[in-house]
Amino acid sequence: MHEKFMAQAIKLAEDNAARGKQPFGAVLVKDGEVVAVGVNEVEATFDPTAHAETLAVKEACQKLKTFDLSGYVMYASGEPCPLCLGTMYLTKISEVYYANPCAPGGLSASIYEELKLPQAQRTMMKISKL
């Protein structure tokens, strides 16, 4: 069953790429049924949070009138970036499957490396408690 939903996420990504957009797709599933889908819309909407996974989560939360997605499974064409992963943690998604890992040296991989460091050692952005 996992293969069916992953194939759908990959197809969404391929179709999005064919339209000149970023090649990312996501499918959110509960009890073997698709609840919501998303594709990357960052460039089209000028919204840096409009990632495939976040849009699928947003659609599901609005449709279901809840932000508790316990028991839901996310299928993503690419390894979720920190933004998407954070969204999934906040909504308590139970499982995440992805097809392609973050590109080595890419922004997501760099952010994951940065987050491993204590705040005082991070260099991408200064974070300070006032």
N, C-alpha and C positions, 0 to 999 in steps of 0.2 A: 504494500500500500504506500510506503514511503516514496517509492520510485515514481508513482503516479503524480503525487503532489510536487515532488521535486521537478519532474518533467514539465509540469504546468508553470512553476516559477521560472525555469529556464526559458520556456517559450515566451513568457511575458517579457523577459529580459531581451531575448532576440528580437521580438516585435518592436520593443521600445528602441533598440539600437537601429533597426531598419527605418525608424521614423526620425533618425538623427539625434536621439536622446541617449542618455547613459544606459548601459546594458545591465540594468538591475531590475529584478522582479521578485515579488514575495507573495506567498500564499499562506493564509492563517486558517487553521483547521481545528475543529472540535468534533470528537466522536466520529471521525471519518468523513465529515462534511466540511466543504469550504465555506467559511464564514465571511472572509474578506480577502481582497487582493490589492496589490499596489505595485506601481512602477516608479522609478526615479523621475521626479518632476522638478528637480532643483533649478535647472536652467530655464525651463518653461515658465516657472512661477516666480523666479527670483527669490525663492524661499530655501535657505540652506538646510532646513529641517525636512524638506519634502523628499525623503528617501523612501524607497519601496516599502521597507518594513514599517517605518513610522506611519506611512499613509494607510497601510493595511490595518495597523493597530488602531489608528484614529477612526477609520471606517467602522471597525468592529465595536469600539467603545461607544460611538455615537448611535449605532444601530441597536446595540444591546442595552444602552443606558447604564453602563458600568465601566469601571476601569480595572476591575478584577478579572483577569483572563486566565485564572488558574485552570489547569487542565487543557489549555489550548497549545497547539503545536505550530511553530513557524517554520516554513520552508523558504529559504532564500537562495537566490542564484549565486550570491557572493557572501563571503564571511561578513557577518554584521560588523559595522564600524562601531566605535564607542558610543556614539549617539543612539544608534539603533539598539545596541545591546542594553544601554541604560534604560531605554524606553521599555524594552521587554522585561527587564528586572522590575521596573516600577509597576508594570501591569501584571506581574507574577506569571508570565507565560512559562509553561512547564518544560518545554523542550524546544530546541532550535536545531535544525539541520541546514547545512549549506553545501553548495556544490564547489565553489572555487575559493581558495584561501586569499587573504589580503596579499597584495603585491609586495614583495620584499622591498623595503626602502620607500614604499608609498606612504601617504599621509596617515591612513588608518594604522598601519604597522608601526609608524613612528609614534603615534599617540599612545598605542598600547605599551610601547617601550617606555615612554615618558611617564606613564601612570604607575609603572613599577617602582619609580624613584620616590624618595621622600620629597615632600613639597619644596623644601629648601634647595634641592638639587635639580629641580626641573628647569628647563631652559626655554621651552616653547612659549610659555606665557608666565608672567609673574602672578602668583596667587598669594595674597597676604590677608591675614585676619586683622581687622581693626579693633 
